[in-house]
Amino acid sequence: MSSSLGIIMLVHTALHRAEQVARHWTAAGCPVVIHVDRKVDRQAHDDFVAACADDPLIVFCNRHVCHWGGWGIVAATQTAATLMLDRFPDVHHVFLSSGACLPLRPVQDLIDYLADRPRVDFIESATTADVSWTVGGLDGERFTLRFPFSWRKHRKLFDRFVKLQRAIGYRRRIPEGLVPHMGSQWWCLTRQTLSAILQDPKRPIYDRYFRQVWIPDESYFQTLARLYSPQIESRSLTLSKFDHQGRPHIFYDDHMQLLCRSDCFVARKIWPDANRLYQTFLSDQTGTLKPAEPNPGRIDRVFSKAAERRTRGRDGLYMQSRFPRHGSGNGLTAFPYSVFQGFAELFDDFEDWLGNATGARVHGHLFAPDRAEFAGGETIINGSLSDCAVLRDYNPTAFLSNLIWNTRGERQCFQFGPADTQKINWFLARDKNAQVCVVTGAWAVPLFKSNRNFADIRAEAARLQKIETEQLEVLDSVWTKARVHVWSMAEFVESPIERLQMIIEEMGAAQPGHLIEAPRLVNLDGFGKFLQNLKNQGMHPHLMGDFPDDDLFSGQNRPYHKPYLVQ
């Protein structure tokens, strides 16, 4: 039984799987020429050859040493292709595959598909200007520089020699008539095109040039096919996917449905122990699949999503083994949350009121110096986060990220102020999920109500004002992504209900119209004179705004009742 399709297999590992696949090809009448990497142990090679000796359609070619990115892979392909064309004159198309490739559809489907396209060469072939998937920074330079050192084994020498050639302006001359092209090394060429490449009188010139090209297996046949092919479809019939580092994705048993949806003829790279895949696809599938055009685009979305997840992670989730570099991560937290500065100082029972009004979990000062004040006085919260200040301050940003991640789906609110740990400021400013509401200068209310010596109050007020001023500069930076609202204390006290209404609406709380209940503002009688005393003592409390010293706001320091609201 003869076939118009011949298979070349480049094998270097999992020889028992390569034998299975080879026999699957020959069972459909396709001759198989196998090249075994010379690095494979001689005894293992001999056992492999002996195991296949009973099948006349399986032949082995001379061996070459194959290193990644080296000439050996091209030499192995040339040797195997020459043997294929000489030994099997009925072959019209030659399909290049690896020992890790697996046919996904009945072999006859591929034979019929190629028979309908007898003059078409299937090889991905694009100029460097049209290729966007190269990884490593060498596009056109891989054809104009020399690469005597292995990129994998001697990375430093490789990089230094490239830099040296760039520095001195060295450029190799591309052979006349060649326009370098690149693409997947897994192709399917017609006998006419492949024989023209192998028998070209200029082949010694081309081979000598491509020996010094970086990763020549992705450019040798891709370039020379353009000289001889009457019709090229610039695509591979082999499904192969690569990650963001240019490494091939490995398919496992749980990729079964994904591979079936692609309608591709062959896939690589298959895990050698994927028993279910080998058992399913190497069985007789005649009549189980309808003939269809290969469409790897159907599963591109899955791989794009996987690449994004691997490179960017999920919002607010950090692996313990990897903290992203500044600016290279995805979202800092996993869910929206709110930060209130100065509100607990201005209102009695603000936390209880906010929880009732919004349904959110409202904490105290999570970054207080002595402990994290969790809602309800808890000492341990979701995810076994402790209120211990030492543990929290070891990595404050991770503490907040974990808190939001562990409680995602429930909005978290907490109080903050200049007396708290300030290492979290830039994190809050850069986090798109943060809503930061600040009443500047409200930290002075506890000082106003304290019974401390005025000299101590003045010193503490100066310290807190300096800290809050620096914090406001961070919140006002060009890198701020949080939703920030800042009012001076004087501005806020003039119309607190309107401010609270806006905050509640932005949080997305379900409120029917206007607020029907507001928190009670603390008694500020005498606060204006307190600020004036600070000024008289040489400290200028400017963050409170234009707060009058004649207690103009004292009449407002009462509980707000319904008549205040505009209905």
C-alpha positions as CSV (number, residue, x, y, z in Angstrom):
1,M,0.0,0.0,0.0
2,S,1.5,3.3,-1.1
3,S,0.5,6.8,0.0
4,S,1.0,10.3,-1.3
5,L,1.9,11.5,2.1
6,G,5.3,10.9,3.8
7,I,6.1,11.7,7.4
8,I,9.4,12.9,8.8
9,M,9.8,12.5,12.6
10,L,12.5,14.3,14.6
11,V,12.8,12.3,17.8
12,H,15.0,12.9,20.9
13,T,12.9,11.6,23.8
14,A,10.0,9.4,24.7
15,L,10.9,6.9,22.1
16,H,8.1,4.5,23.0
17,R,5.6,7.3,22.2
18,A,7.4,8.0,18.9
19,E,7.0,4.3,18.0
20,Q,3.3,4.4,18.7
21,V,2.7,7.5,16.5
22,A,4.9,6.1,13.7
23,R,2.9,2.9,13.6
24,H,-0.3,5.0,13.5
25,W,1.0,6.8,10.4
26,T,2.1,3.6,8.7
27,A,-1.2,1.9,9.4
28,A,-2.7,4.4,7.0
29,G,0.0,3.7,4.4
30,C,2.2,6.7,5.1
31,P,5.9,6.0,5.1
32,V,7.8,7.4,8.0
33,V,11.5,8.5,8.1
34,I,12.8,8.9,11.7
35,H,15.7,10.9,12.8
36,V,16.9,10.2,16.3
37,D,19.0,12.9,17.9
38,R,22.6,11.8,18.2
39,K,22.6,12.7,21.9
40,V,20.3,9.8,22.6
41,D,22.1,6.9,24.1
42,R,23.2,4.4,21.5
43,Q,21.6,1.4,23.3
44,A,18.3,3.2,23.5
45,H,18.6,4.1,19.8
46,D,19.3,0.5,18.8
47,D,16.4,-0.8,20.9
48,F,14.1,1.7,19.2
49,V,15.3,0.6,15.7
50,A,14.8,-3.0,16.6
51,A,11.3,-2.4,17.9
52,C,10.3,-0.8,14.6
53,A,12.1,-3.4,12.4
54,D,9.0,-5.3,11.6
55,D,7.4,-2.4,9.8
56,P,8.8,-1.8,6.3
57,L,7.4,1.7,6.1
58,I,9.5,2.9,9.0
59,V,13.1,3.7,8.1
60,F,15.8,5.5,10.0
61,C,18.3,8.1,8.7
62,N,21.8,9.1,9.7
63,R,21.9,10.9,13.0
64,H,23.0,14.5,13.8
65,V,23.5,16.3,17.1
66,C,20.6,18.6,17.5
67,H,20.9,21.6,19.8
68,W,18.2,24.2,20.3
69,G,18.7,27.1,18.0
70,G,21.5,25.3,16.1
71,W,22.1,24.0,12.6
72,G,21.8,20.3,13.6
73,I,18.0,20.4,13.4
74,V,18.1,21.7,9.8
75,A,20.8,19.1,8.9
76,A,18.6,16.3,10.4
77,T,15.6,17.5,8.4
78,Q,17.7,17.6,5.2
79,T,19.0,14.1,5.7
80,A,15.6,12.7,6.5
81,A,13.9,14.5,3.6
82,T,16.6,13.2,1.2
83,L,16.0,9.7,2.3
84,M,12.2,10.1,2.1
85,L,12.4,11.4,-1.5
86,D,14.8,8.7,-2.6
87,R,13.1,5.7,-0.9
88,F,9.5,6.5,-1.5
89,P,8.9,7.9,-5.1
90,D,5.1,7.9,-4.7
91,V,5.2,10.6,-2.0
92,H,3.7,13.9,-3.1
93,H,3.7,15.8,0.2
94,V,6.2,15.5,3.0
95,F,5.0,16.4,6.5
96,L,7.6,17.4,9.1
97,S,6.8,16.5,12.7
98,S,8.5,15.7,16.0
99,G,8.4,12.8,18.3
100,A,6.1,14.8,20.6
101,C,3.5,15.4,17.8
102,L,0.2,13.6,17.9
103,P,-2.3,13.2,15.0
104,L,-5.7,14.6,16.1
105,R,-7.8,13.5,13.1
106,P,-7.9,10.3,11.0
107,V,-4.8,10.2,8.8
108,Q,-7.0,9.8,5.7
109,D,-8.5,13.3,6.4
110,L,-5.0,14.8,6.0
111,I,-4.3,12.7,2.9
112,D,-7.5,13.8,1.3
113,Y,-7.0,17.4,2.3
114,L,-3.5,17.5,0.6
115,A,-4.8,15.6,-2.4
116,D,-7.3,18.4,-3.1
117,R,-4.3,20.8,-3.0
118,P,-1.6,19.0,-4.9
119,R,0.5,22.2,-5.6
120,V,0.2,23.9,-2.3
121,D,3.0,24.2,0.2
122,F,1.9,24.7,3.8
123,I,4.7,26.5,5.6
124,E,4.5,29.6,7.8
125,S,6.7,32.1,6.0
126,A,6.8,35.8,6.8
127,T,9.4,38.5,6.6
128,T,10.8,39.9,9.8
129,A,8.8,43.1,9.3
130,D,5.6,41.1,9.4
131,V,6.5,38.8,12.4
132,S,5.3,39.9,15.8
133,W,5.9,36.8,17.8
134,T,9.7,36.7,18.0
135,V,11.0,36.6,21.5
136,G,14.6,37.6,22.5
137,G,15.0,40.9,20.7
138,L,16.6,39.5,17.5
139,D,14.6,39.9,14.4
140,G,16.5,41.1,11.4
141,E,19.8,40.8,13.2
142,R,19.6,37.0,13.4
143,F,20.3,37.1,9.6
144,T,23.2,39.7,9.7
145,L,25.2,38.7,12.8
146,R,27.2,35.6,13.7
147,F,26.2,33.3,16.6
148,P,29.1,31.0,17.5
149,F,27.9,30.6,21.1
150,S,24.9,28.7,22.4
151,W,22.2,31.0,23.7
152,R,21.2,28.3,26.3
153,K,24.6,27.0,27.4
154,H,26.7,30.2,27.1
155,R,24.2,33.0,27.6
156,K,26.7,35.7,28.7
157,L,29.1,34.9,25.8
158,F,26.1,35.0,23.4
159,D,25.0,38.4,24.7
160,R,28.5,39.9,24.8
161,F,29.3,38.8,21.3
162,V,26.1,40.3,19.9
163,K,26.9,43.6,21.7
164,L,30.4,43.5,20.2
165,Q,29.2,43.0,16.7
166,R,26.7,45.9,17.1
167,A,29.4,48.1,18.5
168,I,31.7,47.6,15.6
169,G,29.0,47.7,13.0
170,Y,29.5,44.2,11.8
171,R,27.0,42.9,9.2
172,R,26.9,39.6,7.3
173,R,26.1,39.7,3.6
174,I,22.9,37.9,2.8
175,P,23.3,35.7,-0.3
176,E,22.0,37.3,-3.5
177,G,18.4,36.6,-4.2
178,L,17.4,35.6,-0.7
179,V,14.8,37.5,1.3
180,P,14.9,36.1,4.9
181,H,11.6,34.7,6.0
182,M,10.6,33.2,9.4
183,G,7.9,30.9,10.7
184,S,7.1,27.6,12.4
185,Q,9.6,24.8,11.7
186,W,6.7,22.4,11.3
187,W,5.8,22.4,7.6
188,C,4.2,20.3,4.9
189,L,6.0,20.7,1.5
190,T,5.3,19.3,-1.9
191,R,7.8,16.9,-3.4
192,Q,8.6,19.5,-6.1
193,T,9.4,22.3,-3.7
194,L,11.4,20.1,-1.3
195,S,13.5,18.5,-4.0
196,A,14.2,21.9,-5.5
197,I,15.5,23.1,-2.1
198,L,17.7,20.0,-1.5
199,Q,19.0,19.8,-5.1
200,D,19.7,23.5,-5.7
201,P,23.2,24.1,-7.1
202,K,23.6,27.0,-4.6
203,R,22.8,24.8,-1.7
204,P,26.4,24.8,-0.3
205,I,26.2,28.7,-0.3
206,Y,22.9,28.7,1.4
207,D,23.9,26.1,3.9
208,R,27.1,27.9,4.8
209,Y,25.1,31.1,5.3
210,F,22.3,29.6,7.4
211,R,24.8,27.7,9.7
212,Q,25.5,31.1,11.3
213,V,21.8,32.2,11.5
214,W,20.3,32.1,14.9
215,I,17.6,29.4,15.1
216,P,17.9,28.4,11.5
217,D,15.1,25.8,11.7
218,E,12.7,28.7,11.8
219,S,14.1,30.4,8.7
220,Y,15.9,27.9,6.4
221,F,13.0,26.2,4.6
222,Q,10.8,29.2,5.2
223,T,13.2,31.4,3.2
224,L,14.1,28.9,0.4
225,A,10.5,27.8,-0.1
226,R,9.8,31.3,-1.4
227,L,12.3,30.7,-4.3
228,Y,10.6,27.6,-5.6
229,S,7.0,27.2,-4.5
230,P,4.3,28.0,-7.0
231,Q,1.8,28.4,-4.2
232,I,2.4,28.9,-0.5
233,E,-0.2,29.0,2.3
234,S,1.7,30.7,5.1
235,R,0.4,28.5,7.9
236,S,1.3,25.3,9.6
237,L,-1.0,22.3,9.6
238,T,0.4,21.5,13.1
239,L,-1.2,23.1,16.1
240,S,1.6,24.5,18.3
241,K,1.1,27.2,20.9
242,F,3.8,29.2,22.7
243,D,3.9,31.2,25.9
244,H,5.1,34.7,26.5
245,Q,8.7,33.5,26.7
246,G,8.6,31.7,23.4
247,R,8.4,28.2,25.0
248,P,5.9,25.7,23.6
249,H,2.8,24.9,25.6
250,I,2.5,21.3,26.6
251,F,-0.8,19.5,26.1
252,Y,-2.1,17.2,28.9
253,D,-5.1,14.9,29.2
254,D,-7.3,17.7,30.4
255,H,-6.8,19.5,27.1
256,M,-8.8,16.8,25.2
257,Q,-11.8,19.0,24.4
258,L,-9.5,21.9,23.5
259,L,-7.6,19.9,20.9
260,C,-10.8,18.5,19.5
261,R,-12.3,22.0,19.0
262,S,-9.2,23.1,17.0
263,D,-10.0,20.7,14.0
264,C,-6.2,20.6,13.4
265,F,-4.6,17.6,11.9
266,V,-1.6,17.4,14.3
267,A,-0.7,18.9,17.6
268,R,2.5,19.4,19.5
269,K,3.8,19.3,22.2
270,I,2.1,16.3,23.9
271,W,3.2,15.2,27.4
272,P,4.5,11.7,27.1
273,D,2.4,10.5,30.0
274,A,-0.9,11.8,28.5
275,N,-2.3,8.3,28.2
276,R,-5.8,9.5,27.5
277,L,-4.7,11.6,24.6
278,Y,-2.7,8.9,23.0
279,Q,-5.3,6.3,23.5
280,T,-8.1,8.5,22.1
281,F,-6.4,10.0,19.1
282,L,-4.4,7.0,18.0
283,S,-7.6,4.9,17.9
284,D,-9.7,4.4,14.8
285,Q,-11.6,7.6,14.5
286,T,-13.1,7.0,11.0
287,G,-16.5,8.6,10.8
288,T,-16.4,10.2,14.2
289,L,-15.3,13.6,13.0
290,K,-16.7,15.6,10.1
291,P,-14.2,17.0,7.6
292,A,-13.4,20.5,8.5
293,E,-10.9,23.2,7.8
294,P,-8.2,23.4,10.6
295,N,-9.1,26.4,12.8
296,P,-6.7,26.9,15.7
297,G,-8.2,30.4,16.1
298,R,-11.1,28.7,18.0
299,I,-8.8,28.1,21.0
300,D,-6.7,31.2,20.7
301,R,-8.8,33.0,23.3
302,V,-8.0,30.3,25.9
303,F,-4.3,30.6,25.3
304,S,-4.5,34.4,25.4
305,K,-6.3,34.3,28.7
306,A,-3.8,31.9,30.1
307,A,-0.9,34.1,29.0
308,E,-2.5,37.1,30.6
309,R,-3.2,35.2,33.8
310,R,0.5,34.0,33.9
311,T,2.1,37.3,33.2
312,R,-0.3,39.7,35.0
313,G,-2.0,37.5,37.6
314,R,-5.3,38.3,39.1
315,D,-6.3,41.6,40.7
316,G,-5.1,41.7,44.3
317,L,-3.7,38.1,44.3
318,Y,0.0,37.7,44.8
319,M,1.9,34.4,44.8
320,Q,4.1,34.0,47.9
321,S,6.9,33.0,45.5
322,R,6.7,36.2,43.4
323,F,6.0,39.8,44.1
324,P,5.7,41.8,40.9
325,R,8.1,44.6,40.2
326,H,6.7,48.1,40.8
327,G,4.2,48.9,38.0
328,S,4.3,45.4,36.4
329,G,1.5,43.8,38.4
330,N,-2.2,43.8,37.6
331,G,-4.7,45.4,40.0
332,L,-3.4,46.0,43.5
333,T,-6.5,44.7,45.2
334,A,-9.4,42.5,44.3
335,F,-12.5,44.5,45.2
336,P,-13.5,48.1,45.8
337,Y,-13.1,49.5,49.3
338,S,-13.3,52.8,51.1
339,V,-10.9,54.8,53.3
340,F,-12.2,57.5,55.6
341,Q,-9.9,60.1,57.2
342,G,-11.3,62.5,59.8
343,F,-14.8,61.2,59.8
344,A,-14.6,59.2,63.0
345,E,-13.2,62.3,64.7
346,L,-16.0,64.5,63.5
347,F,-19.0,62.2,64.1
348,D,-20.1,60.2,67.1
349,D,-20.6,56.5,66.3
350,F,-19.6,57.1,62.6
351,E,-18.6,53.4,62.1
352,D,-22.0,52.1,63.2
353,W,-23.8,54.6,61.2
354,L,-21.8,53.8,58.0
355,G,-22.3,50.1,58.4
356,N,-26.1,50.5,58.8
357,A,-26.3,52.9,55.8
358,T,-24.3,50.9,53.4
359,G,-24.2,47.3,54.6
360,A,-20.4,47.3,54.3
361,R,-18.1,46.0,57.0
362,V,-16.6,49.0,58.7
363,H,-13.4,48.8,60.6
364,G,-11.7,51.2,62.9
365,H,-8.1,52.3,62.3
366,L,-6.6,49.3,60.6
367,F,-3.2,50.9,60.6
368,A,-3.3,52.2,64.2
369,P,0.1,52.1,65.9
370,D,-0.8,49.5,68.5
371,R,-3.1,47.1,66.6
372,A,-5.4,46.7,63.6
373,E,-8.8,47.7,64.7
374,F,-11.0,45.1,63.0
375,A,-14.8,45.6,62.9
376,G,-16.5,44.3,66.0
377,G,-13.3,44.2,68.0
378,E,-12.2,41.0,66.3
379,T,-8.6,39.9,66.8
380,I,-8.5,37.6,63.7
381,I,-10.3,38.1,60.5
382,N,-10.9,36.2,57.2
383,G,-7.8,34.5,56.0
384,S,-6.4,34.3,59.6
385,L,-5.2,37.9,59.4
386,S,-4.1,38.9,62.9
387,D,-4.6,42.3,64.5
388,C,-0.9,42.2,65.5
389,A,0.8,45.5,64.5
390,V,4.2,43.8,64.2
391,L,2.9,41.3,61.6
392,R,0.9,43.9,59.8
393,D,3.7,46.4,59.6
394,Y,6.1,43.8,58.2
395,N,4.4,44.3,54.9
396,P,1.5,46.7,55.1
397,T,0.6,46.5,51.4
398,A,0.3,42.7,51.5
399,F,-1.8,43.0,54.7
400,L,-4.3,45.2,52.9
401,S,-4.3,43.2,49.7
402,N,-4.9,40.0,51.7
403,L,-7.7,41.6,53.6
404,I,-9.5,42.8,50.4
405,W,-8.9,39.4,48.7
406,N,-10.1,37.4,51.6
407,T,-13.3,39.4,51.9
408,R,-13.9,40.1,48.2
409,G,-17.6,40.4,47.5
410,E,-18.1,42.4,50.7
411,R,-17.1,46.1,50.7
412,Q,-14.6,46.9,53.3
413,C,-14.3,50.4,54.9
414,F,-11.7,51.5,57.4
415,Q,-10.5,54.7,59.2
416,F,-7.2,56.3,58.6
417,G,-5.3,59.3,59.8
418,P,-1.9,60.9,60.2
419,A,-1.3,59.1,63.5
420,D,-1.5,55.7,61.7
421,T,1.3,53.9,59.8
422,Q,1.9,55.9,56.7
423,K,3.7,53.2,54.6
424,I,0.4,52.5,52.9
425,N,-0.1,55.9,51.3
426,W,1.4,55.2,47.9
427,F,-0.5,51.9,47.7
428,L,-3.8,53.7,48.4
429,A,-3.1,56.4,45.9
430,R,-2.2,53.9,43.1
431,D,-5.0,51.5,43.7
432,K,-7.9,51.9,41.3
433,N,-10.2,50.1,43.7
434,A,-9.7,52.6,46.5
435,Q,-12.1,55.3,47.5
436,V,-10.3,57.8,49.7
437,C,-12.3,60.5,51.5
438,V,-10.3,63.0,53.6
439,V,-11.4,65.8,55.9
440,T,-8.2,67.6,56.4
441,G,-7.4,68.9,59.9
442,A,-10.0,66.7,61.7
443,W,-7.2,65.1,63.6
444,A,-7.2,68.3,65.7
445,V,-10.6,67.5,67.3
446,P,-9.3,64.8,69.6
447,L,-6.5,67.2,70.6
448,F,-9.1,69.9,71.2
449,K,-11.0,67.5,73.5
450,S,-8.0,66.2,75.3
451,N,-6.8,67.3,78.7
452,R,-3.1,67.5,77.8
453,N,-0.7,70.3,78.4
454,F,-1.1,72.9,75.6
455,A,2.6,72.7,74.8
456,D,2.3,69.0,74.2
457,I,-0.9,69.6,72.1
458,R,0.9,72.2,70.0
459,A,3.9,69.8,69.3
460,E,1.5,67.0,68.4
461,A,-0.6,69.2,66.2
462,A,2.5,70.3,64.3
463,R,3.6,66.7,63.8
464,L,0.3,65.5,62.6
465,Q,-0.2,68.4,60.2
466,K,3.2,67.8,58.7
467,I,2.3,64.1,58.1
468,E,-1.1,64.9,56.6
469,T,0.5,67.5,54.3
470,E,2.9,64.9,52.9
471,Q,0.0,62.4,52.5
472,L,-2.1,64.9,50.6
473,E,0.9,65.4,48.2
474,V,0.8,61.7,47.5
475,L,-2.9,61.7,46.9
476,D,-2.5,64.6,44.5
477,S,0.2,63.0,42.4
478,V,0.0,62.2,38.7
479,W,0.2,58.5,39.5
480,T,-3.0,58.5,41.6
481,K,-5.7,56.1,40.4
482,A,-7.9,56.0,43.5
483,R,-11.1,58.1,43.7
484,V,-10.0,60.8,46.1
485,H,-12.2,63.4,47.7
486,V,-10.6,66.0,50.0
487,W,-12.3,68.7,52.0
488,S,-11.0,71.0,54.6
489,M,-12.7,70.7,57.9
490,A,-14.4,74.1,57.5
491,E,-15.8,73.1,54.1
492,F,-17.1,69.8,55.3
493,V,-18.8,71.2,58.4
494,E,-20.7,73.7,56.3
495,S,-22.7,71.0,54.5
496,P,-21.9,67.5,55.9
497,I,-25.1,65.8,54.7
498,E,-24.4,66.6,51.0
499,R,-20.9,65.3,51.3
500,L,-22.0,62.1,53.0
501,Q,-24.8,61.6,50.4
502,M,-22.2,61.9,47.6
503,I,-19.9,59.4,49.3
504,I,-22.7,56.9,49.9
505,E,-23.9,57.1,46.3
506,E,-20.4,56.6,45.0
507,M,-20.0,53.5,47.1
508,G,-23.1,52.1,45.3
509,A,-25.2,51.6,48.4
510,A,-28.9,51.2,47.8
511,Q,-30.4,54.3,49.2
512,P,-33.9,55.5,48.3
513,G,-33.3,59.2,47.5
514,H,-31.7,61.3,50.2
515,L,-30.3,60.2,53.5
516,I,-33.0,59.9,56.1
517,E,-30.6,59.6,59.0
518,A,-27.3,61.2,59.5
519,P,-24.5,60.7,62.1
520,R,-24.3,63.2,64.9
521,L,-21.6,65.8,64.6
522,V,-19.4,66.2,67.7
523,N,-19.7,69.3,69.7
524,L,-17.3,71.9,68.3
525,D,-18.0,74.8,70.7
526,G,-14.8,76.5,71.4
527,F,-12.9,74.8,68.5
528,G,-12.3,78.1,66.7
529,K,-10.7,79.6,69.8
530,F,-8.6,76.5,70.2
531,L,-7.2,77.0,66.7
532,Q,-6.5,80.6,67.4
533,N,-4.6,79.6,70.5
534,L,-2.4,77.4,68.4
535,K,-1.7,80.3,66.1
536,N,-0.9,82.5,69.1
537,Q,1.6,79.9,70.3
538,G,3.4,80.0,66.9
539,M,1.8,77.0,65.2
540,H,-0.2,77.7,62.1
541,P,-3.1,75.1,61.7
542,H,-3.9,75.7,58.0
543,L,-5.4,72.3,57.0
544,M,-8.7,73.1,58.8
545,G,-9.5,75.7,56.3
546,D,-11.0,79.1,57.1
547,F,-12.4,78.0,60.4
548,P,-13.8,81.1,62.3
549,D,-12.6,81.8,65.7
550,D,-16.0,83.2,66.9
551,D,-17.7,79.8,66.8
552,L,-19.8,80.6,63.8
553,F,-20.3,76.8,63.4
554,S,-21.3,76.2,67.0
555,G,-25.0,76.5,66.1
556,Q,-24.5,73.5,63.7
557,N,-22.9,71.3,66.4
558,R,-26.2,69.6,67.1
559,P,-27.8,66.4,65.8
560,Y,-29.1,66.9,62.3
561,H,-32.8,66.3,62.1
562,K,-35.1,65.7,59.1
563,P,-36.0,69.4,58.6
564,Y,-32.4,70.0,57.6
565,L,-32.8,67.8,54.6
566,V,-34.2,69.0,51.3
567,Q,-37.0,66.7,50.3
